[in-house]
C-alpha cells in the first residue's frame, strides 16, 4: 500500500535547508497561511511559510498575482538578514525561472 497520502506536506524548517540546501524546487501552489504569511507548496511535497523578504523577491520577479508563480523554479538557501537590529539566519527564496516581462 502506498502510504504517501498519509504523510502530509511537511513544512520546511531552517535546519532542513541547512542540511539539504541549497534546494531547487518548483512552486505548485500558494495558499493563505498563519501569521499573515503565504504557504508555498513545492513539487517535492514540501511547503514553506514564506516570510515578507521571500514574498518581495517573488513579487519582483513574477508580479503580485500569485497564479503567475505556479510552475516557477526557486532556490531555497540559508542566509542572514537584520531583524530588530540583530542578524538572524533565515530561509532565503531566490527566483530561478526567468522574471516575467513588465508591462
N, CA, C and O atoms as a GROMACS GRO file, in nm:
protein
  412
    1UNK      N    1   0.085  -0.118   0.000
    1UNK     CA    2   0.000   0.000   0.000
    1UNK      C    3   0.089   0.124   0.000
    1UNK      O    4   0.187   0.132   0.075
    2UNK      N    5   0.055   0.220  -0.084
    2UNK     CA    6   0.127   0.347  -0.088
    2UNK      C    7   0.073   0.434   0.025
    2UNK      O    8  -0.045   0.469   0.025
    3UNK      N    9   0.158   0.469   0.121
    3UNK     CA   10   0.114   0.546   0.237
    3UNK      C   11   0.140   0.696   0.221
    3UNK      O   12   0.120   0.771   0.316
    4UNK      N   13   0.183   0.740   0.104
    4UNK     CA   14   0.219   0.881   0.086
    4UNK      C   15   0.104   0.976   0.115
    4UNK      O   16   0.127   1.090   0.158
    5UNK      N   17  -0.020   0.932   0.092
    5UNK     CA   18  -0.133   1.021   0.119
    5UNK      C   19  -0.151   1.048   0.268
    5UNK      O   20  -0.222   1.142   0.306
    6UNK      N   21  -0.089   0.968   0.353
    6UNK     CA   22  -0.100   0.988   0.498
    6UNK      C   23   0.016   1.070   0.556
    6UNK      O   24   0.014   1.104   0.674
    7UNK      N   25   0.114   1.101   0.475
    7UNK     CA   26   0.233   1.169   0.525
    7UNK      C   27   0.215   1.319   0.542
    7UNK      O   28   0.284   1.380   0.624
    8UNK      N   29   0.125   1.378   0.468
    8UNK     CA   30   0.105   1.522   0.476
    8UNK      C   31   0.221   1.596   0.412
    8UNK      O   32   0.325   1.538   0.382
    9UNK      N   33   0.201   1.724   0.392
    9UNK     CA   34   0.305   1.807   0.332
    9UNK      C   35   0.387   1.870   0.444
    9UNK      O   36   0.337   1.953   0.520
   10UNK      N   37   0.511   1.830   0.454
   10UNK     CA   38   0.598   1.876   0.560
   10UNK      C   39   0.640   2.021   0.535
   10UNK      O   40   0.678   2.057   0.424
   11UNK      N   41   0.633   2.104   0.639
   11UNK     CA   42   0.682   2.240   0.629
   11UNK      C   43   0.833   2.239   0.648
   11UNK      O   44   0.885   2.177   0.740
   12UNK      N   45   0.903   2.308   0.558
   12UNK     CA   46   1.048   2.317   0.567
   12UNK      C   47   1.088   2.406   0.684
   12UNK      O   48   1.024   2.507   0.712
   13UNK      N   49   1.192   2.365   0.751
   13UNK     CA   50   1.248   2.442   0.861
   13UNK      C   51   1.390   2.484   0.822
   13UNK      O   52   1.448   2.430   0.728
   14UNK      N   53   1.444   2.578   0.895
   14UNK     CA   54   1.578   2.628   0.868
   14UNK      C   55   1.680   2.514   0.864
   14UNK      O   56   1.764   2.510   0.775
   15UNK      N   57   1.671   2.422   0.959
   15UNK     CA   58   1.765   2.310   0.962
   15UNK      C   59   1.754   2.219   0.839
   15UNK      O   60   1.854   2.163   0.794
   16UNK      N   61   1.632   2.205   0.784
   16UNK     CA   62   1.614   2.125   0.663
   16UNK      C   63   1.697   2.182   0.548
   16UNK      O   64   1.763   2.109   0.474
   17UNK      N   65   1.693   2.314   0.534
   17UNK     CA   66   1.766   2.379   0.425
   17UNK      C   67   1.915   2.380   0.454
   17UNK      O   68   1.996   2.370   0.362
   18UNK      N   69   1.954   2.392   0.582
   18UNK     CA   70   2.096   2.386   0.618
   18UNK      C   71   2.155   2.251   0.578
   18UNK      O   72   2.265   2.245   0.522
   19UNK      N   73   2.083   2.145   0.606
   19UNK     CA   74   2.133   2.010   0.580
   19UNK      C   75   2.124   1.973   0.432
   19UNK      O   76   2.216   1.914   0.376
   20UNK      N   77   2.013   2.009   0.367
   20UNK     CA   78   1.986   1.965   0.230
   20UNK      C   79   2.008   2.073   0.125
   20UNK      O   80   1.995   2.046   0.006
   21UNK      N   81   2.039   2.192   0.166
   21UNK     CA   82   2.039   2.306   0.074
   21UNK      C   83   2.174   2.333   0.013
   21UNK      O   84   2.274   2.270   0.048
   22UNK      N   85   2.176   2.429  -0.079
   22UNK     CA   86   2.057   2.494  -0.131
   22UNK      C   87   1.968   2.397  -0.207
   22UNK      O   88   2.016   2.299  -0.264
   23UNK      N   89   1.838   2.426  -0.206
   23UNK     CA   90   1.739   2.338  -0.266
   23UNK      C   91   1.671   2.410  -0.382
   23UNK      O   92   1.625   2.523  -0.366
   24UNK      N   93   1.664   2.346  -0.497
   24UNK     CA   94   1.590   2.400  -0.611
   24UNK      C   95   1.458   2.326  -0.622
   24UNK      O   96   1.455   2.203  -0.635
   25UNK      N   97   1.348   2.402  -0.615
   25UNK     CA   98   1.214   2.345  -0.615
   25UNK      C   99   1.124   2.425  -0.708
   25UNK      O  100   1.153   2.540  -0.740
   26UNK      N  101   1.014   2.363  -0.750
   26UNK     CA  102   0.916   2.429  -0.835
   26UNK      C  103   0.790   2.453  -0.753
   26UNK      O  104   0.740   2.363  -0.685
   27UNK      N  105   0.739   2.576  -0.758
   27UNK     CA  106   0.617   2.612  -0.686
   27UNK      C  107   0.498   2.546  -0.754
   27UNK      O  108   0.480   2.560  -0.875
   28UNK      N  109   0.417   2.474  -0.675
   28UNK     CA  110   0.299   2.408  -0.730
   28UNK      C  111   0.168   2.469  -0.678
   28UNK      O  112   0.063   2.450  -0.739
   29UNK      N  113   0.175   2.543  -0.566
   29UNK     CA  114   0.054   2.602  -0.511
   29UNK      C  115   0.092   2.710  -0.411
   29UNK      O  116   0.200   2.705  -0.351
   30UNK      N  117   0.004   2.807  -0.393
   30UNK     CA  118   0.020   2.911  -0.293
   30UNK      C  119  -0.114   2.928  -0.224
   30UNK      O  120  -0.217   2.940  -0.290
   31UNK      N  121  -0.112   2.928  -0.092
   31UNK     CA  122  -0.237   2.948  -0.018
   31UNK      C  123  -0.211   3.033   0.106
   31UNK      O  124  -0.097   3.046   0.151
   32UNK      N  125  -0.317   3.090   0.160
   32UNK     CA  126  -0.304   3.169   0.282
   32UNK      C  127  -0.257   3.080   0.396
   32UNK      O  128  -0.303   2.967   0.412
   33UNK      N  129  -0.164   3.134   0.474
   33UNK     CA  130  -0.114   3.061   0.589
   33UNK      C  131  -0.142   3.138   0.717
   33UNK      O  132  -0.221   3.232   0.718
   34UNK      N  133  -0.076   3.098   0.821
   34UNK     CA  134  -0.090   3.165   0.951
   34UNK      C  135   0.005   3.283   0.959
   34UNK      O  136   0.100   3.294   0.881
   35UNK      N  137  -0.022   3.372   1.052
   35UNK     CA  138   0.068   3.483   1.085
   35UNK      C  139   0.093   3.576   0.967
   35UNK      O  140   0.205   3.625   0.949
   36UNK      N  141  -0.011   3.600   0.886
   36UNK     CA  142   0.000   3.689   0.770
   36UNK      C  143   0.111   3.647   0.674
   36UNK      O  144   0.184   3.731   0.622
   37UNK      N  145   0.123   3.519   0.652
   37UNK     CA  146   0.220   3.464   0.558
   37UNK      C  147   0.148   3.376   0.457
   37UNK      O  148   0.040   3.322   0.484
   38UNK      N  149   0.210   3.362   0.342
   38UNK     CA  150   0.158   3.268   0.242
   38UNK      C  151   0.236   3.138   0.254
   38UNK      O  152   0.356   3.138   0.285
   39UNK      N  153   0.168   3.028   0.231
   39UNK     CA  154   0.233   2.897   0.229
   39UNK      C  155   0.258   2.858   0.084
   39UNK      O  156   0.165   2.850   0.004
   40UNK      N  157   0.384   2.834   0.051
   40UNK     CA  158   0.422   2.788  -0.081
   40UNK      C  159   0.432   2.636  -0.077
   40UNK      O  160   0.494   2.581   0.014
   41UNK      N  161   0.372   2.568  -0.174
   41UNK     CA  162   0.387   2.423  -0.188
   41UNK      C  163   0.479   2.397  -0.306
   41UNK      O  164   0.478   2.470  -0.404
   42UNK      N  165   0.561   2.290  -0.293
   42UNK     CA  166   0.661   2.261  -0.394
   42UNK      C  167   0.641   2.122  -0.454
   42UNK      O  168   0.567   2.039  -0.401
   43UNK      N  169   0.709   2.099  -0.566
   43UNK     CA  170   0.694   1.975  -0.641
   43UNK      C  171   0.744   1.852  -0.567
   43UNK      O  172   0.713   1.740  -0.607
   44UNK      N  173   0.821   1.869  -0.462
   44UNK     CA  174   0.867   1.752  -0.385
   44UNK      C  175   0.775   1.721  -0.267
   44UNK      O  176   0.804   1.631  -0.188
   45UNK      N  177   0.662   1.795  -0.256
   45UNK     CA  178   0.567   1.770  -0.149
   45UNK      C  179   0.590   1.853  -0.024
   45UNK      O  180   0.511   1.847   0.070
   46UNK      N  181   0.698   1.931  -0.020
   46UNK     CA  182   0.724   2.014   0.097
   46UNK      C  183   0.653   2.148   0.083
   46UNK      O  184   0.603   2.183  -0.024
   47UNK      N  185   0.648   2.221   0.194
   47UNK     CA  186   0.584   2.352   0.197
   47UNK      C  187   0.673   2.448   0.273
   47UNK      O  188   0.758   2.406   0.353
   48UNK      N  189   0.653   2.577   0.248
   48UNK     CA  190   0.728   2.681   0.317
   48UNK      C  191   0.634   2.793   0.355
   48UNK      O  192   0.560   2.844   0.271
   49UNK      N  193   0.636   2.831   0.482
   49UNK     CA  194   0.566   2.951   0.526
   49UNK      C  195   0.658   3.066   0.491
   49UNK      O  196   0.759   3.090   0.558
   50UNK      N  197   0.624   3.138   0.385
   50UNK     CA  198   0.714   3.235   0.324
   50UNK      C  199   0.706   3.370   0.394
   50UNK      O  200   0.597   3.427   0.408
   51UNK      N  201   0.820   3.420   0.437
   51UNK     CA  202   0.825   3.550   0.506
   51UNK      C  203   0.818   3.664   0.405
   51UNK      O  204   0.819   3.643   0.284
   52UNK      N  205   0.811   3.786   0.457
   52UNK     CA  206   0.798   3.905   0.373
   52UNK      C  207   0.914   3.920   0.276
   52UNK      O  208   0.894   3.960   0.161
   53UNK      N  209   1.035   3.890   0.320
   53UNK     CA  210   1.152   3.902   0.233
   53UNK      C  211   1.139   3.811   0.112
   53UNK      O  212   1.166   3.853   0.000
   54UNK      N  213   1.098   3.688   0.134
   54UNK     CA  214   1.079   3.594   0.024
   54UNK      C  215   0.965   3.634  -0.068
   54UNK      O  216   0.975   3.622  -0.190
   55UNK      N  217   0.856   3.684  -0.008
   55UNK     CA  218   0.742   3.727  -0.089
   55UNK      C  219   0.780   3.844  -0.178
   55UNK      O  220   0.739   3.851  -0.294
   56UNK      N  221   0.859   3.937  -0.125
   56UNK     CA  222   0.902   4.052  -0.206
   56UNK      C  223   0.990   4.008  -0.322
   56UNK      O  224   0.978   4.060  -0.433
   57UNK      N  225   1.080   3.912  -0.297
   57UNK     CA  226   1.167   3.862  -0.405
   57UNK      C  227   1.083   3.798  -0.516
   57UNK      O  228   1.110   3.820  -0.634
   58UNK      N  229   0.982   3.720  -0.478
   58UNK     CA  230   0.898   3.655  -0.577
   58UNK      C  231   0.811   3.756  -0.651
   58UNK      O  232   0.794   3.746  -0.772
   59UNK      N  233   0.758   3.854  -0.580
   59UNK     CA  234   0.674   3.957  -0.643
   59UNK      C  235   0.754   4.042  -0.741
   59UNK      O  236   0.703   4.081  -0.846
   60UNK      N  237   0.880   4.072  -0.707
   60UNK     CA  238   0.965   4.148  -0.800
   60UNK      C  239   0.989   4.070  -0.929
   60UNK      O  240   0.991   4.129  -1.038
   61UNK      N  241   1.006   3.941  -0.918
   61UNK     CA  242   1.036   3.859  -1.036
   61UNK      C  243   0.911   3.821  -1.114
   61UNK      O  244   0.914   3.822  -1.238
   62UNK      N  245   0.803   3.788  -1.046
   62UNK     CA  246   0.689   3.727  -1.112
   62UNK      C  247   0.558   3.806  -1.099
   62UNK      O  248   0.454   3.759  -1.144
   63UNK      N  249   0.563   3.923  -1.038
   63UNK     CA  250   0.443   4.004  -1.022
   63UNK      C  251   0.370   3.972  -0.893
   63UNK      O  252   0.407   3.879  -0.820
   64UNK      N  253   0.267   4.050  -0.865
   64UNK     CA  254   0.195   4.035  -0.738
   64UNK      C  255   0.077   3.940  -0.746
   64UNK      O  256   0.011   3.916  -0.645
   65UNK      N  257   0.048   3.884  -0.863
   65UNK     CA  258  -0.058   3.785  -0.876
   65UNK      C  259   0.003   3.646  -0.860
   65UNK      O  260   0.080   3.602  -0.945
   66UNK      N  261  -0.031   3.578  -0.751
   66UNK     CA  262   0.036   3.452  -0.718
   66UNK      C  263   0.013   3.342  -0.823
   66UNK      O  264   0.093   3.249  -0.831
   67UNK      N  265  -0.092   3.352  -0.902
   67UNK     CA  266  -0.114   3.250  -1.006
   67UNK      C  267   0.003   3.243  -1.104
   67UNK      O  268   0.031   3.138  -1.161
   68UNK      N  269   0.073   3.356  -1.124
   68UNK     CA  270   0.187   3.357  -1.215
   68UNK      C  271   0.309   3.288  -1.156
   68UNK      O  272   0.406   3.262  -1.227
   69UNK      N  273   0.306   3.258  -1.027
   69UNK     CA  274   0.419   3.193  -0.962
   69UNK      C  275   0.418   3.041  -0.980
   69UNK      O  276   0.521   2.976  -0.965
   70UNK      N  277   0.302   2.985  -1.011
   70UNK     CA  278   0.289   2.840  -1.027
   70UNK      C  279   0.380   2.795  -1.142
   70UNK      O  280   0.378   2.854  -1.250
   71UNK      N  281   0.457   2.691  -1.116
   71UNK     CA  282   0.548   2.637  -1.218
   71UNK      C  283   0.684   2.704  -1.221
   71UNK      O  284   0.770   2.665  -1.300
   72UNK      N  285   0.705   2.804  -1.138
   72UNK     CA  286   0.834   2.874  -1.135
   72UNK      C  287   0.931   2.802  -1.041
   72UNK      O  288   0.893   2.754  -0.934
   73UNK      N  289   1.056   2.795  -1.085
   73UNK     CA  290   1.161   2.732  -1.005
   73UNK      C  291   1.225   2.838  -0.915
   73UNK      O  292   1.254   2.949  -0.958
   74UNK      N  293   1.245   2.800  -0.790
   74UNK     CA  294   1.311   2.887  -0.692
   74UNK      C  295   1.422   2.809  -0.623
   74UNK      O  296   1.425   2.686  -0.624
   75UNK      N  297   1.512   2.883  -0.563
   75UNK     CA  298   1.616   2.820  -0.482
   75UNK      C  299   1.597   2.865  -0.338
   75UNK      O  300   1.580   2.983  -0.310
   76UNK      N  301   1.600   2.769  -0.248
   76UNK     CA  302   1.594   2.796  -0.105
   76UNK      C  303   1.733   2.776  -0.048
   76UNK      O  304   1.796   2.672  -0.069
   77UNK      N  305   1.781   2.876   0.024
   77UNK     CA  306   1.913   2.869   0.085
   77UNK      C  307   1.906   2.935   0.222
   77UNK      O  308   1.805   2.997   0.257
   78UNK      N  309   2.011   2.923   0.297
   78UNK     CA  310   2.019   2.986   0.428
   78UNK      C  311   2.102   3.112   0.416
   78UNK      O  312   2.210   3.112   0.357
   79UNK      N  313   2.050   3.218   0.472
   79UNK     CA  314   2.122   3.345   0.473
   79UNK      C  315   2.089   3.420   0.600
   79UNK      O  316   2.016   3.370   0.686
   80UNK      N  317   2.143   3.539   0.611
   80UNK     CA  318   2.117   3.621   0.729
   80UNK      C  319   2.054   3.752   0.686
   80UNK      O  320   2.083   3.805   0.579
   81UNK      N  321   1.967   3.801   0.770
   81UNK     CA  322   1.906   3.931   0.749
   81UNK      C  323   1.888   3.998   0.884
   81UNK      O  324   1.884   3.932   0.988
   82UNK      N  325   1.877   4.129   0.881
   82UNK     CA  326   1.864   4.203   1.006
   82UNK      C  327   1.717   4.208   1.047
   82UNK      O  328   1.631   4.252   0.971
   83UNK      N  329   1.690   4.162   1.168
   83UNK     CA  330   1.556   4.165   1.226
   83UNK      C  331   1.568   4.229   1.364
   83UNK      O  332   1.639   4.178   1.450
   84UNK      N  333   1.499   4.340   1.383
   84UNK     CA  334   1.503   4.413   1.509
   84UNK      C  335   1.645   4.444   1.552
   84UNK      O  336   1.680   4.433   1.670
   85UNK      N  337   1.729   4.485   1.456
   85UNK     CA  338   1.865   4.527   1.486
   85UNK      C  339   1.965   4.415   1.504
   85UNK      O  340   2.082   4.441   1.534
   86UNK      N  341   1.923   4.290   1.488
   86UNK     CA  342   2.014   4.176   1.504
   86UNK      C  343   2.012   4.091   1.378
   86UNK      O  344   1.908   4.072   1.316
   87UNK      N  345   2.130   4.039   1.341
   87UNK     CA  346   2.139   3.949   1.226
   87UNK      C  347   2.088   3.811   1.268
   87UNK      O  348   2.132   3.755   1.368
   88UNK      N  349   1.993   3.758   1.188
   88UNK     CA  350   1.936   3.628   1.218
   88UNK      C  351   1.935   3.543   1.091
   88UNK      O  352   1.916   3.593   0.980
   89UNK      N  353   1.957   3.413   1.110
   89UNK     CA  354   1.951   3.320   0.998
   89UNK      C  355   1.806   3.298   0.958
   89UNK      O  356   1.716   3.297   1.042
   90UNK      N  357   1.786   3.281   0.829
   90UNK     CA  358   1.653   3.255   0.777
   90UNK      C  359   1.664   3.182   0.644
   90UNK      O  360   1.771   3.174   0.584
   91UNK      N  361   1.551   3.130   0.598
   91UNK     CA  362   1.545   3.069   0.465
   91UNK      C  363   1.525   3.180   0.364
   91UNK      O  364   1.429   3.256   0.373
   92UNK      N  365   1.616   3.189   0.267
   92UNK     CA  366   1.605   3.286   0.160
   92UNK      C  367   1.544   3.220   0.037
   92UNK      O  368   1.577   3.106   0.004
   93UNK      N  369   1.455   3.292  -0.029
   93UNK     CA  370   1.390   3.244  -0.151
   93UNK      C  371   1.445   3.326  -0.267
   93UNK      O  372   1.431   3.448  -0.270
   94UNK      N  373   1.509   3.257  -0.363
   94UNK     CA  374   1.566   3.324  -0.480
   94UNK      C  375   1.498   3.272  -0.605
   94UNK      O  376   1.503   3.152  -0.632
   95UNK      N  377   1.435   3.360  -0.684
   95UNK     CA  378   1.375   3.316  -0.810
   95UNK      C  379   1.482   3.265  -0.907
   95UNK      O  380   1.586   3.328  -0.924
   96UNK      N  381   1.457   3.150  -0.970
   96UNK     CA  382   1.548   3.091  -1.068
   96UNK      C  383   1.489   3.104  -1.208
   96UNK      O  384   1.559   3.143  -1.301
   97UNK      N  385   1.360   3.073  -1.223
   97UNK     CA  386   1.294   3.088  -1.353
   97UNK      C  387   1.302   3.234  -1.395
   97UNK      O  388   1.300   3.323  -1.310
   98UNK      N  389   1.310   3.259  -1.525
   98UNK     CA  390   1.318   3.399  -1.572
   98UNK      C  391   1.200   3.483  -1.522
   98UNK      O  392   1.088   3.434  -1.511
   99UNK      N  393   1.230   3.608  -1.492
   99UNK     CA  394   1.126   3.701  -1.448
   99UNK      C  395   1.026   3.723  -1.562
   99UNK      O  396   1.061   3.712  -1.680
  100UNK      N  397   0.903   3.753  -1.525
  100UNK     CA  398   0.803   3.782  -1.628
  100UNK      C  399   0.824   3.926  -1.676
  100UNK      O  400   0.863   4.013  -1.597
  101UNK      N  401   0.797   3.952  -1.803
  101UNK     CA  402   0.816   4.087  -1.855
  101UNK      C  403   0.720   4.186  -1.789
  101UNK      O  404   0.605   4.154  -1.760
  102UNK      N  405   0.770   4.305  -1.766
  102UNK     CA  406   0.688   4.413  -1.709
  102UNK      C  407   0.615   4.485  -1.821
  102UNK      O  408   0.670   4.505  -1.929
  103UNK      N  409   0.492   4.522  -1.794
  103UNK     CA  410   0.413   4.594  -1.895
  103UNK      C  411   0.452   4.739  -1.904
  103UNK      O  412   0.396   4.813  -1.984
   0.00000   0.00000   0.00000
